[in-house]
Amino acid sequence: MTINDSEQQLQATPRAKPKRIRWADMTWRDHVRVGLGVFFFLLGIAGIILPILQGVLFLIISAILLAPYSLWVQKQLPRFERRFPWLSDKARSVAARWSPKKRPE
């Protein structure tokens, strides 16, 4: 598959409209993820001020944890997929591996 084929596939696939996730609709995992994201964000801010902590590392971790809840990130995702299709494919394979699988009943 060439880069042009990947671009055509991305343009052909309909993209869902970014949606806002409400607090009432979140599961306990979402609450834990947001809590951890805020915790790492605060550690990152402290790390910028204090020379002992690695502030940038904690800010990157918080950005990764909080990204699914950001409308801006959801809007930028199609642009990222068009620009870096190989990285997008790799990210999708990792996400498919780590996503919870439905158990057979």
Biopython code that builds the backbone (N, CA, C, O; Angstrom):
import numpy as np
from Bio.PDB.StructureBuilder import StructureBuilder

atoms = [
    (1, "MET", "N", (0.841, -1.174, 0.000)),
    (1, "MET", "CA", (0.000, 0.000, 0.000)),
    (1, "MET", "C", (0.889, 1.241, 0.000)),
    (1, "MET", "O", (1.802, 1.363, 0.816)),
    (2, "THR", "N", (0.619, 2.133, -0.899)),
    (2, "THR", "CA", (1.417, 3.345, -0.990)),
    (2, "THR", "C", (0.789, 4.454, -0.153)),
    (2, "THR", "O", (-0.310, 4.312, 0.382)),
    (3, "ILE", "N", (1.507, 5.541, -0.060)),
    (3, "ILE", "CA", (1.003, 6.676, 0.728)),
    (3, "ILE", "C", (-0.261, 7.240, 0.086)),
    (3, "ILE", "O", (-1.192, 7.631, 0.791)),
    (4, "ASN", "N", (-0.300, 7.288, -1.251)),
    (4, "ASN", "CA", (-1.481, 7.819, -1.928)),
    (4, "ASN", "C", (-2.701, 6.950, -1.672)),
    (4, "ASN", "O", (-3.808, 7.466, -1.513)),
    (5, "ASP", "N", (-2.507, 5.613, -1.630)),
    (5, "ASP", "CA", (-3.613, 4.717, -1.329)),
    (5, "ASP", "C", (-4.133, 4.967, 0.081)),
    (5, "ASP", "O", (-5.343, 4.971, 0.307)),
    (6, "SER", "N", (-3.222, 5.175, 1.028)),
    (6, "SER", "CA", (-3.625, 5.443, 2.406)),
    (6, "SER", "C", (-4.401, 6.748, 2.499)),
    (6, "SER", "O", (-5.400, 6.832, 3.213)),
    (7, "GLU", "N", (-3.943, 7.766, 1.778)),
    (7, "GLU", "CA", (-4.640, 9.052, 1.797)),
    (7, "GLU", "C", (-6.036, 8.918, 1.207)),
    (7, "GLU", "O", (-6.985, 9.513, 1.718)),
    (8, "GLN", "N", (-6.170, 8.139, 0.131)),
    (8, "GLN", "CA", (-7.476, 7.952, -0.478)),
    (8, "GLN", "C", (-8.413, 7.207, 0.455)),
    (8, "GLN", "O", (-9.602, 7.519, 0.521)),
    (9, "GLN", "N", (-7.884, 6.215, 1.185)),
    (9, "GLN", "CA", (-8.718, 5.484, 2.129)),
    (9, "GLN", "C", (-9.181, 6.387, 3.258)),
    (9, "GLN", "O", (-10.339, 6.323, 3.669)),
    (10, "LEU", "N", (-8.280, 7.234, 3.766)),
    (10, "LEU", "CA", (-8.645, 8.131, 4.852)),
    (10, "LEU", "C", (-9.676, 9.157, 4.406)),
    (10, "LEU", "O", (-10.567, 9.525, 5.171)),
    (11, "GLN", "N", (-9.551, 9.618, 3.163)),
    (11, "GLN", "CA", (-10.508, 10.585, 2.661)),
    (11, "GLN", "C", (-11.839, 9.923, 2.353)),
    (11, "GLN", "O", (-12.884, 10.567, 2.440)),
    (12, "ALA", "N", (-11.818, 8.647, 1.995)),
    (12, "ALA", "CA", (-13.043, 7.939, 1.652)),
    (12, "ALA", "C", (-13.828, 7.526, 2.891)),
    (12, "ALA", "O", (-15.055, 7.441, 2.849)),
    (13, "THR", "N", (-13.128, 7.270, 3.995)),
    (13, "THR", "CA", (-13.829, 6.834, 5.197)),
    (13, "THR", "C", (-14.497, 8.024, 5.860)),
    (13, "THR", "O", (-13.861, 9.057, 6.072)),
    (14, "PRO", "N", (-15.776, 7.887, 6.189)),
    (14, "PRO", "CA", (-16.450, 9.006, 6.850)),
    (14, "PRO", "C", (-15.929, 9.161, 8.278)),
    (14, "PRO", "O", (-15.767, 8.182, 9.007)),
    (15, "ARG", "N", (-15.678, 10.376, 8.650)),
    (15, "ARG", "CA", (-15.140, 10.680, 9.982)),
    (15, "ARG", "C", (-16.291, 11.107, 10.880)),
    (15, "ARG", "O", (-17.098, 11.962, 10.515)),
    (16, "ALA", "N", (-16.354, 10.505, 12.049)),
    (16, "ALA", "CA", (-17.391, 10.863, 13.003)),
    (16, "ALA", "C", (-17.158, 12.281, 13.519)),
    (16, "ALA", "O", (-16.023, 12.725, 13.687)),
    (17, "LYS", "N", (-18.241, 12.959, 13.759)),
    (17, "LYS", "CA", (-18.153, 14.322, 14.282)),
    (17, "LYS", "C", (-17.629, 14.259, 15.723)),
    (17, "LYS", "O", (-18.071, 13.412, 16.500)),
    (18, "PRO", "N", (-16.691, 15.145, 16.087)),
    (18, "PRO", "CA", (-16.186, 15.135, 17.469)),
    (18, "PRO", "C", (-17.333, 15.331, 18.455)),
    (18, "PRO", "O", (-18.205, 16.176, 18.253)),
    (19, "LYS", "N", (-17.316, 14.546, 19.513)),
    (19, "LYS", "CA", (-18.397, 14.661, 20.476)),
    (19, "LYS", "C", (-17.830, 14.972, 21.860)),
    (19, "LYS", "O", (-16.734, 14.543, 22.218)),
    (20, "ARG", "N", (-18.591, 15.709, 22.599)),
    (20, "ARG", "CA", (-18.210, 16.080, 23.955)),
    (20, "ARG", "C", (-18.675, 14.966, 24.897)),
    (20, "ARG", "O", (-19.821, 14.522, 24.836)),
    (21, "ILE", "N", (-17.775, 14.531, 25.757)),
    (21, "ILE", "CA", (-18.105, 13.502, 26.725)),
    (21, "ILE", "C", (-18.534, 14.188, 28.014)),
    (21, "ILE", "O", (-17.784, 14.976, 28.589)),
    (22, "ARG", "N", (-19.745, 13.882, 28.461)),
    (22, "ARG", "CA", (-20.258, 14.499, 29.679)),
    (22, "ARG", "C", (-19.836, 13.688, 30.890)),
    (22, "ARG", "O", (-19.636, 12.477, 30.802)),
    (23, "TRP", "N", (-19.702, 14.362, 32.017)),
    (23, "TRP", "CA", (-19.318, 13.683, 33.257)),
    (23, "TRP", "C", (-20.328, 12.611, 33.635)),
    (23, "TRP", "O", (-19.954, 11.564, 34.164)),
    (24, "ALA", "N", (-21.598, 12.863, 33.368)),
    (24, "ALA", "CA", (-22.636, 11.900, 33.737)),
    (24, "ALA", "C", (-22.528, 10.615, 32.913)),
    (24, "ALA", "O", (-22.965, 9.556, 33.364)),
    (25, "ASP", "N", (-21.957, 10.695, 31.718)),
    (25, "ASP", "CA", (-21.853, 9.528, 30.838)),
    (25, "ASP", "C", (-20.570, 8.737, 31.036)),
    (25, "ASP", "O", (-20.402, 7.680, 30.428)),
    (26, "MET", "N", (-19.668, 9.224, 31.869)),
    (26, "MET", "CA", (-18.372, 8.567, 32.048)),
    (26, "MET", "C", (-18.486, 7.353, 32.957)),
    (26, "MET", "O", (-19.293, 7.318, 33.886)),
    (27, "THR", "N", (-17.656, 6.362, 32.661)),
    (27, "THR", "CA", (-17.564, 5.187, 33.519)),
    (27, "THR", "C", (-16.508, 5.447, 34.589)),
    (27, "THR", "O", (-15.854, 6.490, 34.587)),
    (28, "TRP", "N", (-16.348, 4.502, 35.492)),
    (28, "TRP", "CA", (-15.344, 4.675, 36.552)),
    (28, "TRP", "C", (-13.944, 4.703, 35.961)),
    (28, "TRP", "O", (-13.063, 5.357, 36.519)),
    (29, "ARG", "N", (-13.712, 4.012, 34.845)),
    (29, "ARG", "CA", (-12.394, 4.040, 34.195)),
    (29, "ARG", "C", (-12.091, 5.427, 33.631)),
    (29, "ARG", "O", (-10.958, 5.906, 33.692)),
    (30, "ASP", "N", (-13.125, 6.058, 33.084)),
    (30, "ASP", "CA", (-12.932, 7.424, 32.577)),
    (30, "ASP", "C", (-12.565, 8.374, 33.707)),
    (30, "ASP", "O", (-11.683, 9.219, 33.556)),
    (31, "HIS", "N", (-13.246, 8.232, 34.841)),
    (31, "HIS", "CA", (-12.950, 9.092, 35.989)),
    (31, "HIS", "C", (-11.529, 8.876, 36.497)),
    (31, "HIS", "O", (-10.836, 9.832, 36.844)),
    (32, "VAL", "N", (-11.096, 7.614, 36.538)),
    (32, "VAL", "CA", (-9.728, 7.316, 36.975)),
    (32, "VAL", "C", (-8.724, 7.898, 35.988)),
    (32, "VAL", "O", (-7.703, 8.454, 36.392)),
    (33, "ARG", "N", (-9.012, 7.772, 34.698)),
    (33, "ARG", "CA", (-8.092, 8.282, 33.674)),
    (33, "ARG", "C", (-7.972, 9.811, 33.748)),
    (33, "ARG", "O", (-6.872, 10.356, 33.650)),
    (34, "VAL", "N", (-9.090, 10.488, 33.918)),
    (34, "VAL", "CA", (-9.052, 11.950, 34.038)),
    (34, "VAL", "C", (-8.331, 12.350, 35.322)),
    (34, "VAL", "O", (-7.543, 13.296, 35.324)),
    (35, "GLY", "N", (-8.597, 11.634, 36.413)),
    (35, "GLY", "CA", (-7.908, 11.930, 37.669)),
    (35, "GLY", "C", (-6.406, 11.768, 37.549)),
    (35, "GLY", "O", (-5.643, 12.609, 38.024)),
    (36, "LEU", "N", (-5.980, 10.681, 36.910)),
    (36, "LEU", "CA", (-4.545, 10.479, 36.696)),
    (36, "LEU", "C", (-3.965, 11.548, 35.777)),
    (36, "LEU", "O", (-2.843, 12.010, 35.983)),
    (37, "GLY", "N", (-4.729, 11.936, 34.765)),
    (37, "GLY", "CA", (-4.264, 12.984, 33.856)),
    (37, "GLY", "C", (-4.049, 14.307, 34.575)),
    (37, "GLY", "O", (-3.056, 14.996, 34.340)),
    (38, "VAL", "N", (-4.980, 14.658, 35.449)),
    (38, "VAL", "CA", (-4.841, 15.902, 36.218)),
    (38, "VAL", "C", (-3.670, 15.792, 37.192)),
    (38, "VAL", "O", (-2.917, 16.749, 37.370)),
    (39, "PHE", "N", (-3.516, 14.619, 37.825)),
    (39, "PHE", "CA", (-2.403, 14.407, 38.753)),
    (39, "PHE", "C", (-1.055, 14.571, 38.045)),
    (39, "PHE", "O", (-0.162, 15.249, 38.553)),
    (40, "PHE", "N", (-0.913, 13.950, 36.872)),
    (40, "PHE", "CA", (0.342, 14.067, 36.135)),
    (40, "PHE", "C", (0.552, 15.488, 35.602)),
    (40, "PHE", "O", (1.688, 15.948, 35.485)),
    (41, "PHE", "N", (-0.540, 16.177, 35.283)),
    (41, "PHE", "CA", (-0.413, 17.568, 34.856)),
    (41, "PHE", "C", (0.145, 18.422, 35.992)),
    (41, "PHE", "O", (1.047, 19.235, 35.786)),
    (42, "LEU", "N", (-0.395, 18.231, 37.176)),
    (42, "LEU", "CA", (0.098, 18.990, 38.329)),
    (42, "LEU", "C", (1.552, 18.634, 38.642)),
    (42, "LEU", "O", (2.338, 19.512, 38.999)),
    (43, "LEU", "N", (1.919, 17.347, 38.511)),
    (43, "LEU", "CA", (3.317, 16.957, 38.688)),
    (43, "LEU", "C", (4.202, 17.614, 37.626)),
    (43, "LEU", "O", (5.331, 18.011, 37.915)),
    (44, "GLY", "N", (3.693, 17.727, 36.412)),
    (44, "GLY", "CA", (4.455, 18.377, 35.349)),
    (44, "GLY", "C", (4.693, 19.843, 35.624)),
    (44, "GLY", "O", (5.788, 20.358, 35.399)),
    (45, "ILE", "N", (3.659, 20.519, 36.116)),
    (45, "ILE", "CA", (3.813, 21.937, 36.467)),
    (45, "ILE", "C", (4.820, 22.076, 37.608)),
    (45, "ILE", "O", (5.667, 22.969, 37.588)),
    (46, "ALA", "N", (4.722, 21.188, 38.606)),
    (46, "ALA", "CA", (5.690, 21.212, 39.713)),
    (46, "ALA", "C", (7.094, 20.907, 39.197)),
    (46, "ALA", "O", (8.073, 21.476, 39.680)),
    (47, "GLY", "N", (7.192, 20.009, 38.214)),
    (47, "GLY", "CA", (8.483, 19.654, 37.651)),
    (47, "GLY", "C", (9.132, 20.780, 36.873)),
    (47, "GLY", "O", (10.357, 20.853, 36.779)),
    (48, "ILE", "N", (8.321, 21.652, 36.319)),
    (48, "ILE", "CA", (8.887, 22.814, 35.630)),
    (48, "ILE", "C", (9.512, 23.763, 36.650)),
    (48, "ILE", "O", (10.553, 24.370, 36.398)),
    (49, "ILE", "N", (8.863, 23.878, 37.796)),
    (49, "ILE", "CA", (9.356, 24.785, 38.839)),
    (49, "ILE", "C", (10.511, 24.155, 39.617)),
    (49, "ILE", "O", (11.527, 24.807, 39.858)),
    (50, "LEU", "N", (10.355, 22.881, 40.012)),
    (50, "LEU", "CA", (11.372, 22.199, 40.814)),
    (50, "LEU", "C", (12.350, 21.456, 39.907)),
    (50, "LEU", "O", (11.914, 20.756, 38.992)),
    (51, "PRO", "N", (13.645, 21.584, 40.129)),
    (51, "PRO", "CA", (14.614, 20.911, 39.256)),
    (51, "PRO", "C", (14.726, 19.400, 39.505)),
    (51, "PRO", "O", (15.392, 18.705, 38.739)),
    (52, "ILE", "N", (14.094, 18.889, 40.548)),
    (52, "ILE", "CA", (14.204, 17.464, 40.884)),
    (52, "ILE", "C", (13.338, 16.612, 39.958)),
    (52, "ILE", "O", (13.745, 15.517, 39.567)),
    (53, "LEU", "N", (12.153, 17.102, 39.606)),
    (53, "LEU", "CA", (11.186, 16.343, 38.807)),
    (53, "LEU", "C", (11.385, 16.603, 37.312)),
    (53, "LEU", "O", (11.850, 17.670, 36.913)),
    (54, "GLN", "N", (11.028, 15.621, 36.500)),
    (54, "GLN", "CA", (11.049, 15.761, 35.042)),
    (54, "GLN", "C", (9.688, 16.293, 34.591)),
    (54, "GLN", "O", (8.780, 15.511, 34.311)),
    (55, "GLY", "N", (9.543, 17.598, 34.519)),
    (55, "GLY", "CA", (8.254, 18.211, 34.230)),
    (55, "GLY", "C", (7.695, 17.874, 32.872)),
    (55, "GLY", "O", (6.501, 17.605, 32.746)),
    (56, "VAL", "N", (8.531, 17.882, 31.851)),
    (56, "VAL", "CA", (8.052, 17.642, 30.484)),
    (56, "VAL", "C", (7.504, 16.221, 30.351)),
    (56, "VAL", "O", (6.487, 16.009, 29.691)),
    (57, "LEU", "N", (8.162, 15.260, 30.966)),
    (57, "LEU", "CA", (7.699, 13.874, 30.909)),
    (57, "LEU", "C", (6.301, 13.741, 31.504)),
    (57, "LEU", "O", (5.440, 13.080, 30.923)),
    (58, "PHE", "N", (6.070, 14.359, 32.650)),
    (58, "PHE", "CA", (4.756, 14.282, 33.282)),
    (58, "PHE", "C", (3.704, 15.017, 32.468)),
    (58, "PHE", "O", (2.548, 14.595, 32.440)),
    (59, "LEU", "N", (4.076, 16.109, 31.804)),
    (59, "LEU", "CA", (3.129, 16.821, 30.945)),
    (59, "LEU", "C", (2.752, 15.988, 29.724)),
    (59, "LEU", "O", (1.599, 16.008, 29.294)),
    (60, "ILE", "N", (3.703, 15.262, 29.167)),
    (60, "ILE", "CA", (3.409, 14.385, 28.027)),
    (60, "ILE", "C", (2.475, 13.258, 28.451)),
    (60, "ILE", "O", (1.529, 12.928, 27.735)),
    (61, "ILE", "N", (2.736, 12.670, 29.609)),
    (61, "ILE", "CA", (1.864, 11.592, 30.110)),
    (61, "ILE", "C", (0.452, 12.128, 30.330)),
    (61, "ILE", "O", (-0.522, 11.465, 29.973)),
    (62, "SER", "N", (0.331, 13.312, 30.911)),
    (62, "SER", "CA", (-1.006, 13.875, 31.142)),
    (62, "SER", "C", (-1.707, 14.171, 29.816)),
    (62, "SER", "O", (-2.920, 13.990, 29.704)),
    (63, "ALA", "N", (-0.957, 14.623, 28.815)),
    (63, "ALA", "CA", (-1.563, 14.897, 27.504)),
    (63, "ALA", "C", (-2.087, 13.616, 26.866)),
    (63, "ALA", "O", (-3.152, 13.616, 26.250)),
    (64, "ILE", "N", (-1.344, 12.532, 27.013)),
    (64, "ILE", "CA", (-1.794, 11.251, 26.461)),
    (64, "ILE", "C", (-3.047, 10.766, 27.175)),
    (64, "ILE", "O", (-3.973, 10.267, 26.535)),
    (65, "LEU", "N", (-3.083, 10.908, 28.492)),
    (65, "LEU", "CA", (-4.243, 10.453, 29.257)),
    (65, "LEU", "C", (-5.490, 11.296, 28.989)),
    (65, "LEU", "O", (-6.598, 10.761, 28.951)),
    (66, "LEU", "N", (-5.325, 12.593, 28.806)),
    (66, "LEU", "CA", (-6.470, 13.487, 28.646)),
    (66, "LEU", "C", (-6.885, 13.714, 27.191)),
    (66, "LEU", "O", (-7.927, 14.323, 26.948)),
    (67, "ALA", "N", (-6.113, 13.249, 26.232)),
    (67, "ALA", "CA", (-6.390, 13.511, 24.820)),
    (67, "ALA", "C", (-7.770, 13.040, 24.347)),
    (67, "ALA", "O", (-8.426, 13.778, 23.611)),
    (68, "PRO", "N", (-8.243, 11.848, 24.732)),
    (68, "PRO", "CA", (-9.559, 11.428, 24.226)),
    (68, "PRO", "C", (-10.716, 12.319, 24.677)),
    (68, "PRO", "O", (-11.795, 12.265, 24.087)),
    (69, "TYR", "N", (-10.514, 13.124, 25.693)),
    (69, "TYR", "CA", (-11.582, 13.962, 26.224)),
    (69, "TYR", "C", (-11.511, 15.391, 25.696)),
    (69, "TYR", "O", (-12.278, 16.249, 26.133)),
    (70, "SER", "N", (-10.605, 15.656, 24.765)),
    (70, "SER", "CA", (-10.412, 17.000, 24.233)),
    (70, "SER", "C", (-11.006, 17.100, 22.830)),
    (70, "SER", "O", (-10.677, 16.305, 21.950)),
    (71, "LEU", "N", (-11.884, 18.084, 22.632)),
    (71, "LEU", "CA", (-12.455, 18.287, 21.297)),
    (71, "LEU", "C", (-11.392, 18.719, 20.303)),
    (71, "LEU", "O", (-11.441, 18.323, 19.138)),
    (72, "TRP", "N", (-10.428, 19.527, 20.741)),
    (72, "TRP", "CA", (-9.368, 19.986, 19.848)),
    (72, "TRP", "C", (-8.570, 18.800, 19.315)),
    (72, "TRP", "O", (-8.260, 18.748, 18.125)),
    (73, "VAL", "N", (-8.236, 17.849, 20.184)),
    (73, "VAL", "CA", (-7.483, 16.670, 19.751)),
    (73, "VAL", "C", (-8.312, 15.846, 18.781)),
    (73, "VAL", "O", (-7.782, 15.334, 17.795)),
    (74, "GLN", "N", (-9.597, 15.712, 19.046)),
    (74, "GLN", "CA", (-10.459, 14.951, 18.141)),
    (74, "GLN", "C", (-10.542, 15.598, 16.769)),
    (74, "GLN", "O", (-10.641, 14.900, 15.760)),
    (75, "LYS", "N", (-10.503, 16.918, 16.721)),
    (75, "LYS", "CA", (-10.548, 17.614, 15.435)),
    (75, "LYS", "C", (-9.225, 17.517, 14.679)),
    (75, "LYS", "O", (-9.218, 17.512, 13.448)),
    (76, "GLN", "N", (-8.097, 17.439, 15.405)),
    (76, "GLN", "CA", (-6.785, 17.379, 14.773)),
    (76, "GLN", "C", (-6.423, 15.974, 14.302)),
    (76, "GLN", "O", (-5.514, 15.817, 13.487)),
    (77, "LEU", "N", (-7.110, 14.962, 14.794)),
    (77, "LEU", "CA", (-6.770, 13.581, 14.471)),
    (77, "LEU", "C", (-6.824, 13.261, 12.973)),
    (77, "LEU", "O", (-5.893, 12.623, 12.481)),
    (78, "PRO", "N", (-7.852, 13.663, 12.218)),
    (78, "PRO", "CA", (-7.840, 13.377, 10.773)),
    (78, "PRO", "C", (-6.655, 14.019, 10.045)),
    (78, "PRO", "O", (-6.098, 13.427, 9.120)),
    (79, "ARG", "N", (-6.273, 15.220, 10.458)),
    (79, "ARG", "CA", (-5.117, 15.880, 9.841)),
    (79, "ARG", "C", (-3.841, 15.092, 10.123)),
    (79, "ARG", "O", (-2.999, 14.918, 9.242)),
    (80, "PHE", "N", (-3.710, 14.623, 11.350)),
    (80, "PHE", "CA", (-2.561, 13.804, 11.723)),
    (80, "PHE", "C", (-2.532, 12.507, 10.917)),
    (80, "PHE", "O", (-1.469, 12.076, 10.472)),
    (81, "GLU", "N", (-3.695, 11.884, 10.730)),
    (81, "GLU", "CA", (-3.759, 10.629, 9.978)),
    (81, "GLU", "C", (-3.386, 10.832, 8.513)),
    (81, "GLU", "O", (-2.765, 9.959, 7.907)),
    (82, "ARG", "N", (-3.756, 11.963, 7.944)),
    (82, "ARG", "CA", (-3.370, 12.244, 6.554)),
    (82, "ARG", "C", (-1.883, 12.502, 6.427)),
    (82, "ARG", "O", (-1.259, 12.106, 5.442)),
    (83, "ARG", "N", (-1.313, 13.165, 7.425)),
    (83, "ARG", "CA", (0.099, 13.534, 7.346)),
    (83, "ARG", "C", (1.024, 12.360, 7.657)),
    (83, "ARG", "O", (2.078, 12.227, 7.036)),
    (84, "PHE", "N", (0.646, 11.514, 8.603)),
    (84, "PHE", "CA", (1.478, 10.384, 9.016)),
    (84, "PHE", "C", (0.669, 9.082, 8.964)),
    (84, "PHE", "O", (0.321, 8.540, 10.013)),
    (85, "PRO", "N", (0.365, 8.573, 7.770)),
    (85, "PRO", "CA", (-0.477, 7.370, 7.692)),
    (85, "PRO", "C", (0.181, 6.131, 8.292)),
    (85, "PRO", "O", (-0.513, 5.291, 8.865)),
    (86, "TRP", "N", (1.484, 5.998, 8.175)),
    (86, "TRP", "CA", (2.160, 4.822, 8.723)),
    (86, "TRP", "C", (2.095, 4.823, 10.245)),
    (86, "TRP", "O", (1.938, 3.768, 10.860)),
    (87, "LEU", "N", (2.215, 5.985, 10.849)),
    (87, "LEU", "CA", (2.136, 6.083, 12.300)),
    (87, "LEU", "C", (0.701, 5.870, 12.769)),
    (87, "LEU", "O", (0.466, 5.295, 13.832)),
    (88, "SER", "N", (-0.245, 6.331, 11.978)),
    (88, "SER", "CA", (-1.651, 6.132, 12.291)),
    (88, "SER", "C", (-2.005, 4.646, 12.282)),
    (88, "SER", "O", (-2.723, 4.167, 13.160)),
    (89, "ASP", "N", (-1.498, 3.920, 11.283)),
    (89, "ASP", "CA", (-1.746, 2.470, 11.222)),
    (89, "ASP", "C", (-1.146, 1.758, 12.419)),
    (89, "ASP", "O", (-1.767, 0.859, 12.986)),
    (90, "LYS", "N", (0.054, 2.151, 12.805)),
    (90, "LYS", "CA", (0.715, 1.548, 13.970)),
    (90, "LYS", "C", (-0.076, 1.831, 15.248)),
    (90, "LYS", "O", (-0.256, 0.945, 16.083)),
    (91, "ALA", "N", (-0.551, 3.083, 15.394)),
    (91, "ALA", "CA", (-1.328, 3.453, 16.581)),
    (91, "ALA", "C", (-2.634, 2.675, 16.646)),
    (91, "ALA", "O", (-3.058, 2.262, 17.725)),
    (92, "ARG", "N", (-3.271, 2.474, 15.502)),
    (92, "ARG", "CA", (-4.515, 1.698, 15.490)),
    (92, "ARG", "C", (-4.274, 0.241, 15.874)),
    (92, "ARG", "O", (-5.095, -0.356, 16.571)),
    (93, "SER", "N", (-3.163, -0.338, 15.430)),
    (93, "SER", "CA", (-2.881, -1.730, 15.795)),
    (93, "SER", "C", (-2.603, -1.858, 17.292)),
    (93, "SER", "O", (-3.025, -2.827, 17.922)),
    (94, "VAL", "N", (-1.895, -0.882, 17.860)),
    (94, "VAL", "CA", (-1.639, -0.906, 19.308)),
    (94, "VAL", "C", (-2.942, -0.712, 20.070)),
    (94, "VAL", "O", (-3.182, -1.387, 21.071)),
    (95, "ALA", "N", (-3.784, 0.207, 19.604)),
    (95, "ALA", "CA", (-5.059, 0.450, 20.271)),
    (95, "ALA", "C", (-5.958, -0.788, 20.205)),
    (95, "ALA", "O", (-6.658, -1.101, 21.168)),
    (96, "ALA", "N", (-5.938, -1.486, 19.073)),
    (96, "ALA", "CA", (-6.744, -2.697, 18.951)),
    (96, "ALA", "C", (-6.245, -3.783, 19.898)),
    (96, "ALA", "O", (-7.040, -4.549, 20.444)),
    (97, "ARG", "N", (-4.938, -3.851, 20.092)),
    (97, "ARG", "CA", (-4.367, -4.832, 20.999)),
    (97, "ARG", "C", (-4.711, -4.531, 22.453)),
    (97, "ARG", "O", (-4.936, -5.449, 23.241)),
    (98, "TRP", "N", (-4.753, -3.257, 22.808)),
    (98, "TRP", "CA", (-4.968, -2.863, 24.199)),
    (98, "TRP", "C", (-6.432, -2.618, 24.542)),
    (98, "TRP", "O", (-6.769, -2.469, 25.716)),
    (99, "SER", "N", (-7.308, -2.573, 23.540)),
    (99, "SER", "CA", (-8.708, -2.316, 23.824)),
    (99, "SER", "C", (-9.323, -3.542, 24.492)),
    (99, "SER", "O", (-8.935, -4.673, 24.199)),
    (100, "PRO", "N", (-10.288, -3.315, 25.398)),
    (100, "PRO", "CA", (-10.900, -4.451, 26.077)),
    (100, "PRO", "C", (-11.701, -5.284, 25.081)),
    (100, "PRO", "O", (-12.463, -4.756, 24.271)),
    (101, "LYS", "N", (-11.517, -6.549, 25.159)),
    (101, "LYS", "CA", (-12.211, -7.475, 24.263)),
    (101, "LYS", "C", (-13.479, -7.957, 24.942)),
    (101, "LYS", "O", (-13.512, -8.165, 26.155)),
    (102, "LYS", "N", (-14.516, -8.131, 24.145)),
    (102, "LYS", "CA", (-15.774, -8.658, 24.688)),
    (102, "LYS", "C", (-15.622, -10.151, 24.914)),
    (102, "LYS", "O", (-15.139, -10.886, 24.053)),
    (103, "ARG", "N", (-16.039, -10.570, 26.072)),
    (103, "ARG", "CA", (-15.959, -11.995, 26.411)),
    (103, "ARG", "C", (-17.175, -12.719, 25.845)),
    (103, "ARG", "O", (-18.285, -12.188, 25.867)),
    (104, "PRO", "N", (-16.965, -13.924, 25.341)),
    (104, "PRO", "CA", (-18.117, -14.693, 24.850)),
    (104, "PRO", "C", (-18.993, -15.113, 26.027)),
    (104, "PRO", "O", (-18.502, -15.477, 27.095)),
    (105, "GLU", "N", (-20.278, -15.051, 25.804)),
    (105, "GLU", "CA", (-21.218, -15.385, 26.891)),
    (105, "GLU", "C", (-21.514, -16.848, 26.946)),
    (105, "GLU", "O", (-22.283, -17.290, 27.799)),
]
sb = StructureBuilder()
sb.init_structure("model")
sb.init_model(0)
sb.init_chain("A")
sb.init_seg("    ")
for serial, (resi, resn, name, xyz) in enumerate(atoms, 1):
    if name == "N":
        sb.init_residue(resn, " ", resi, " ")
    sb.init_atom(name, np.array(xyz, "f"), 0.0, 1.0, " ", f" {name:<3s}", serial, name[0])
structure = sb.get_structure()
